[in-house]
Amino acid sequence: MKAIIRRRNAFAVFTALGVTISVLIIICGIRIPEIPTRLLLAVSIPSSAWLAVYWIQEYRKLQTAQLIVENRILHICTASAGEGDGDTAKPENVENTEVFISYFGILLDTKIIRFNQDKIFLKAVEIGRDFISLSYGTDKRVQNIRFLRTVTSSEELENIVKQFRDETGIVPVITD
């Protein structure tokens, strides 16, 4: 979610910069008539508008991510490491990814899978000893995503099953 916030802030800064440059072009065009203001404004105004659209998209994405995090059913921290040679090699490109699962969707670092919008619904949940599998999609196309998870106590497993049942209406299938 931090990456979404950084992108939103970057687009906000670039949009403000583009608007400022457009205003400065207009002011300089009034003061110095030799400057080709129409040509410069033809570039600066559309680029500012384009950046503003991306800023709004990132803002909406952040709102959805916050909704998912605040109403999470399950939070999983995953880690994937690059390849190394032998016992003494240090793994390269270690990447920690946080996964939040809620009634509203799944947040995979910066990727958001929304449920109950655009005819995409959570279809099934399967919980195994070392994984959780979610099936989601439309009536015509169903996708499956599987996360590795740590072994939890039976109380925690029952709590997860209860939350899925209560919040989504889907009873998870538990496999051994």
Phi and psi in degrees as GROMACS dihedral restraints (atoms count N, CA, C in turn):
[ dihedral_restraints ]
;  ai    aj    ak    al  type     phi  dphi    fc
    3     4     5     6     1   -63.6    20    10
    4     5     6     7     1   -35.1    20    10
    6     7     8     9     1   -66.9    20    10
    7     8     9    10     1   -37.0    20    10
    9    10    11    12     1   -65.1    20    10
   10    11    12    13     1   -41.8    20    10
   12    13    14    15     1   -63.7    20    10
   13    14    15    16     1   -42.6    20    10
   15    16    17    18     1   -62.7    20    10
   16    17    18    19     1   -43.5    20    10
   18    19    20    21     1   -65.6    20    10
   19    20    21    22     1   -41.1    20    10
   21    22    23    24     1   -60.4    20    10
   22    23    24    25     1   -45.3    20    10
   24    25    26    27     1   -65.5    20    10
   25    26    27    28     1   -38.7    20    10
   27    28    29    30     1   -64.4    20    10
   28    29    30    31     1   -44.1    20    10
   30    31    32    33     1   -65.1    20    10
   31    32    33    34     1   -34.4    20    10
   33    34    35    36     1   -65.0    20    10
   34    35    36    37     1   -43.6    20    10
   36    37    38    39     1   -64.9    20    10
   37    38    39    40     1   -45.1    20    10
   39    40    41    42     1   -66.9    20    10
   40    41    42    43     1   -34.8    20    10
   42    43    44    45     1   -65.2    20    10
   43    44    45    46     1   -45.9    20    10
   45    46    47    48     1   -62.2    20    10
   46    47    48    49     1   -39.3    20    10
   48    49    50    51     1   -64.1    20    10
   49    50    51    52     1   -42.7    20    10
   51    52    53    54     1   -64.1    20    10
   52    53    54    55     1   -41.4    20    10
   54    55    56    57     1   -65.0    20    10
   55    56    57    58     1   -42.0    20    10
   57    58    59    60     1   -61.9    20    10
   58    59    60    61     1   -43.4    20    10
   60    61    62    63     1   -63.8    20    10
   61    62    63    64     1   -40.2    20    10
   63    64    65    66     1   -62.2    20    10
   64    65    66    67     1   -43.3    20    10
   66    67    68    69     1   -64.4    20    10
   67    68    69    70     1   -42.0    20    10
   69    70    71    72     1   -63.9    20    10
   70    71    72    73     1   -35.7    20    10
   72    73    74    75     1   -64.8    20    10
   73    74    75    76     1   -42.1    20    10
   75    76    77    78     1   -63.5    20    10
   76    77    78    79     1   -45.1    20    10
   78    79    80    81     1   -63.8    20    10
   79    80    81    82     1   -44.6    20    10
   81    82    83    84     1   -67.0    20    10
   82    83    84    85     1   -32.6    20    10
   84    85    86    87     1   -67.1    20    10
   85    86    87    88     1   -32.9    20    10
   87    88    89    90     1   -72.6    20    10
   88    89    90    91     1   -43.4    20    10
   90    91    92    93     1   -75.2    20    10
   91    92    93    94     1   -40.2    20    10
   93    94    95    96     1  -121.8    20    10
   94    95    96    97     1    97.9    20    10
   96    97    98    99     1   -69.2    20    10
   97    98    99   100     1   -12.3    20    10
   99   100   101   102     1   -76.2    20    10
  100   101   102   103     1   -15.8    20    10
  102   103   104   105     1   -75.8    20    10
  103   104   105   106     1   132.1    20    10
  105   106   107   108     1   -75.8    20    10
  106   107   108   109     1    78.6    20    10
  108   109   110   111     1   -65.0    20    10
  109   110   111   112     1   -36.1    20    10
  111   112   113   114     1   -62.8    20    10
  112   113   114   115     1   -41.5    20    10
  114   115   116   117     1   -66.0    20    10
  115   116   117   118     1   -45.0    20    10
  117   118   119   120     1   -67.4    20    10
  118   119   120   121     1   -39.4    20    10
  120   121   122   123     1   -69.9    20    10
  121   122   123   124     1   -29.2    20    10
  123   124   125   126     1   -65.4    20    10
  124   125   126   127     1   -20.3    20    10
  126   127   128   129     1   -97.3    20    10
  127   128   129   130     1   -44.9    20    10
  129   130   131   132     1   -72.3    20    10
  130   131   132   133     1   -39.2    20    10
  132   133   134   135     1   -68.9    20    10
  133   134   135   136     1   -48.3    20    10
  135   136   137   138     1   -63.0    20    10
  136   137   138   139     1   -36.4    20    10
  138   139   140   141     1   -68.4    20    10
  139   140   141   142     1   -35.4    20    10
  141   142   143   144     1   -65.5    20    10
  142   143   144   145     1   -41.2    20    10
  144   145   146   147     1   -64.6    20    10
  145   146   147   148     1   -41.0    20    10
  147   148   149   150     1   -62.4    20    10
  148   149   150   151     1   -43.6    20    10
  150   151   152   153     1   -66.2    20    10
  151   152   153   154     1   -36.1    20    10
  153   154   155   156     1   -65.0    20    10
  154   155   156   157     1   -37.1    20    10
  156   157   158   159     1   -63.5    20    10
  157   158   159   160     1   -44.8    20    10
  159   160   161   162     1   -65.3    20    10
  160   161   162   163     1   -35.7    20    10
  162   163   164   165     1   -61.7    20    10
  163   164   165   166     1   -45.6    20    10
  165   166   167   168     1   -64.2    20    10
  166   167   168   169     1   -40.3    20    10
  168   169   170   171     1   -62.1    20    10
  169   170   171   172     1   -43.8    20    10
  171   172   173   174     1   -67.2    20    10
  172   173   174   175     1   -35.3    20    10
  174   175   176   177     1   -63.2    20    10
  175   176   177   178     1   -45.0    20    10
  177   178   179   180     1   -65.2    20    10
  178   179   180   181     1   -38.6    20    10
  180   181   182   183     1   -63.0    20    10
  181   182   183   184     1   -40.3    20    10
  183   184   185   186     1   -65.0    20    10
  184   185   186   187     1   -40.5    20    10
  186   187   188   189     1   -61.3    20    10
  187   188   189   190     1   -43.5    20    10
  189   190   191   192     1   -65.4    20    10
  190   191   192   193     1   -41.6    20    10
  192   193   194   195     1   -62.3    20    10
  193   194   195   196     1   -41.5    20    10
  195   196   197   198     1   -65.4    20    10
  196   197   198   199     1   -37.5    20    10
  198   199   200   201     1   -63.2    20    10
  199   200   201   202     1   -42.0    20    10
  201   202   203   204     1   -66.4    20    10
  202   203   204   205     1   -44.6    20    10
  204   205   206   207     1   -66.1    20    10
  205   206   207   208     1   -42.9    20    10
  207   208   209   210     1   -67.5    20    10
  208   209   210   211     1   -28.4    20    10
  210   211   212   213     1  -112.5    20    10
  211   212   213   214     1    32.5    20    10
  213   214   215   216     1   -68.1    20    10
  214   215   216   217     1   143.4    20    10
  216   217   218   219     1   -95.4    20    10
  217   218   219   220     1   -37.6    20    10
  219   220   221   222     1  -143.8    20    10
  220   221   222   223     1   139.6    20    10
  222   223   224   225     1  -125.7    20    10
  223   224   225   226     1   122.5    20    10
  225   226   227   228     1  -124.4    20    10
  226   227   228   229     1   132.4    20    10
  228   229   230   231     1  -103.3    20    10
  229   230   231   232     1   119.8    20    10
  231   232   233   234     1  -109.2    20    10
  232   233   234   235     1   158.1    20    10
  234   235   236   237     1  -141.3    20    10
  235   236   237   238     1   136.6    20    10
  237   238   239   240     1  -131.6    20    10
  238   239   240   241     1   138.7    20    10
  240   241   242   243     1  -121.0    20    10
  241   242   243   244     1   153.9    20    10
  243   244   245   246     1   -74.0    20    10
  244   245   246   247     1   174.7    20    10
  246   247   248   249     1   -80.3    20    10
  247   248   249   250     1   149.2    20    10
  249   250   251   252     1  -137.3    20    10
  250   251   252   253     1   163.8    20    10
  252   253   254   255     1  -107.6    20    10
  253   254   255   256     1   121.8    20    10
  255   256   257   258     1    74.1    20    10
  256   257   258   259     1  -174.9    20    10
  258   259   260   261     1   -78.0    20    10
  259   260   261   262     1   -25.7    20    10
  261   262   263   264     1   -89.9    20    10
  262   263   264   265     1    -8.4    20    10
  264   265   266   267     1   -73.6    20    10
  265   266   267   268     1   139.9    20    10
  267   268   269   270     1   -91.5    20    10
  268   269   270   271     1   137.3    20    10
  270   271   272   273     1   -67.4    20    10
  271   272   273   274     1   139.5    20    10
  273   274   275   276     1  -100.4    20    10
  274   275   276   277     1   156.4    20    10
  276   277   278   279     1    55.0    20    10
  277   278   279   280     1    48.3    20    10
  279   280   281   282     1   -69.9    20    10
  280   281   282   283     1   126.0    20    10
  282   283   284   285     1  -126.7    20    10
  283   284   285   286     1   120.9    20    10
  285   286   287   288     1   -99.5    20    10
  286   287   288   289     1   128.7    20    10
  288   289   290   291     1  -123.9    20    10
  289   290   291   292     1   130.7    20    10
  291   292   293   294     1   -96.9    20    10
  292   293   294   295     1   135.8    20    10
  294   295   296   297     1  -120.4    20    10
  295   296   297   298     1   125.6    20    10
  297   298   299   300     1  -115.6    20    10
  298   299   300   301     1   130.7    20    10
  300   301   302   303     1  -119.4    20    10
  301   302   303   304     1   128.3    20    10
  303   304   305   306     1  -142.5    20    10
  304   305   306   307     1  -179.7    20    10
  306   307   308   309     1   -62.3    20    10
  307   308   309   310     1   -29.2    20    10
  309   310   311   312     1   -85.1    20    10
  310   311   312   313     1   -17.5    20    10
  312   313   314   315     1   154.1    20    10
  313   314   315   316     1  -164.4    20    10
  315   316   317   318     1  -122.9    20    10
  316   317   318   319     1   132.9    20    10
  318   319   320   321     1  -111.0    20    10
  319   320   321   322     1   111.5    20    10
  321   322   323   324     1  -107.8    20    10
  322   323   324   325     1    89.8    20    10
  324   325   326   327     1    58.5    20    10
  325   326   327   328     1   -92.8    20    10
  327   328   329   330     1  -112.0    20    10
  328   329   330   331     1    -7.2    20    10
  330   331   332   333     1   -89.9    20    10
  331   332   333   334     1   135.7    20    10
  333   334   335   336     1  -119.5    20    10
  334   335   336   337     1   128.9    20    10
  336   337   338   339     1  -110.9    20    10
  337   338   339   340     1   110.6    20    10
  339   340   341   342     1   -89.8    20    10
  340   341   342   343     1   138.5    20    10
  342   343   344   345     1  -104.2    20    10
  343   344   345   346     1   154.9    20    10
  345   346   347   348     1    63.4    20    10
  346   347   348   349     1    25.7    20    10
  348   349   350   351     1  -137.6    20    10
  349   350   351   352     1   146.7    20    10
  351   352   353   354     1    53.6    20    10
  352   353   354   355     1    36.1    20    10
  354   355   356   357     1    61.6    20    10
  355   356   357   358     1    22.8    20    10
  357   358   359   360     1   -99.6    20    10
  358   359   360   361     1   120.9    20    10
  360   361   362   363     1  -127.5    20    10
  361   362   363   364     1   153.1    20    10
  363   364   365   366     1   -75.1    20    10
  364   365   366   367     1   124.6    20    10
  366   367   368   369     1   -99.4    20    10
  367   368   369   370     1   -44.4    20    10
  369   370   371   372     1  -155.1    20    10
  370   371   372   373     1   152.5    20    10
  372   373   374   375     1  -130.3    20    10
  373   374   375   376     1   130.7    20    10
  375   376   377   378     1  -125.7    20    10
  376   377   378   379     1   128.2    20    10
  378   379   380   381     1  -116.8    20    10
  379   380   381   382     1   121.3    20    10
  381   382   383   384     1  -108.7    20    10
  382   383   384   385     1  -174.4    20    10
  384   385   386   387     1   -62.6    20    10
  385   386   387   388     1   -39.0    20    10
  387   388   389   390     1  -128.7    20    10
  388   389   390   391     1    18.1    20    10
  390   391   392   393     1  -150.8    20    10
  391   392   393   394     1   164.5    20    10
  393   394   395   396     1  -134.0    20    10
  394   395   396   397     1   131.5    20    10
  396   397   398   399     1  -120.5    20    10
  397   398   399   400     1   131.0    20    10
  399   400   401   402     1  -119.7    20    10
  400   401   402   403     1   129.8    20    10
  402   403   404   405     1  -107.8    20    10
  403   404   405   406     1   129.6    20    10
  405   406   407   408     1  -146.6    20    10
  406   407   408   409     1   161.7    20    10
  408   409   410   411     1   146.8    20    10
  409   410   411   412     1  -162.9    20    10
  411   412   413   414     1   -94.7    20    10
  412   413   414   415     1  -178.2    20    10
  414   415   416   417     1   -67.7    20    10
  415   416   417   418     1   -28.4    20    10
  417   418   419   420     1   -89.8    20    10
  418   419   420   421     1   -29.2    20    10
  420   421   422   423     1  -136.3    20    10
  421   422   423   424     1   118.9    20    10
  423   424   425   426     1  -114.6    20    10
  424   425   426   427     1   133.1    20    10
  426   427   428   429     1  -114.5    20    10
  427   428   429   430     1   156.8    20    10
  429   430   431   432     1  -128.0    20    10
  430   431   432   433     1   137.3    20    10
  432   433   434   435     1  -129.9    20    10
  433   434   435   436     1   136.3    20    10
  435   436   437   438     1  -125.5    20    10
  436   437   438   439     1   132.1    20    10
  438   439   440   441     1  -117.9    20    10
  439   440   441   442     1   139.5    20    10
  441   442   443   444     1   -80.2    20    10
  442   443   444   445     1   139.6    20    10
  444   445   446   447     1  -138.0    20    10
  445   446   447   448     1   158.9    20    10
  447   448   449   450     1   -77.4    20    10
  448   449   450   451     1   156.1    20    10
  450   451   452   453     1   -68.8    20    10
  451   452   453   454     1   129.1    20    10
  453   454   455   456     1  -114.1    20    10
  454   455   456   457     1   167.6    20    10
  456   457   458   459     1   -71.8    20    10
  457   458   459   460     1   163.9    20    10
  459   460   461   462     1   -66.1    20    10
  460   461   462   463     1   -31.5    20    10
  462   463   464   465     1   -64.6    20    10
  463   464   465   466     1   -44.8    20    10
  465   466   467   468     1   -66.5    20    10
  466   467   468   469     1   -38.1    20    10
  468   469   470   471     1   -63.5    20    10
  469   470   471   472     1   -42.9    20    10
  471   472   473   474     1   -64.1    20    10
  472   473   474   475     1   -37.6    20    10
  474   475   476   477     1   -64.7    20    10
  475   476   477   478     1   -42.1    20    10
  477   478   479   480     1   -63.8    20    10
  478   479   480   481     1   -45.0    20    10
  480   481   482   483     1   -61.4    20    10
  481   482   483   484     1   -43.0    20    10
  483   484   485   486     1   -63.6    20    10
  484   485   486   487     1   -43.3    20    10
  486   487   488   489     1   -63.6    20    10
  487   488   489   490     1   -44.2    20    10
  489   490   491   492     1   -60.7    20    10
  490   491   492   493     1   -44.3    20    10
  492   493   494   495     1   -64.6    20    10
  493   494   495   496     1   -45.0    20    10
  495   496   497   498     1   -72.0    20    10
  496   497   498   499     1   -41.0    20    10
  498   499   500   501     1   -89.6    20    10
  499   500   501   502     1   -29.9    20    10
  501   502   503   504     1  -111.4    20    10
  502   503   504   505     1   -18.2    20    10
  504   505   506   507     1    82.3    20    10
  505   506   507   508     1     2.8    20    10
  507   508   509   510     1  -103.7    20    10
  508   509   510   511     1   128.6    20    10
  510   511   512   513     1   -90.3    20    10
  511   512   513   514     1   115.9    20    10
  513   514   515   516     1   -66.1    20    10
  514   515   516   517     1   143.5    20    10
  516   517   518   519     1   -91.9    20    10
  517   518   519   520     1   125.8    20    10
  519   520   521   522     1  -101.9    20    10
  520   521   522   523     1   123.6    20    10
  522   523   524   525     1  -112.3    20    10
  523   524   525   526     1   152.5    20    10
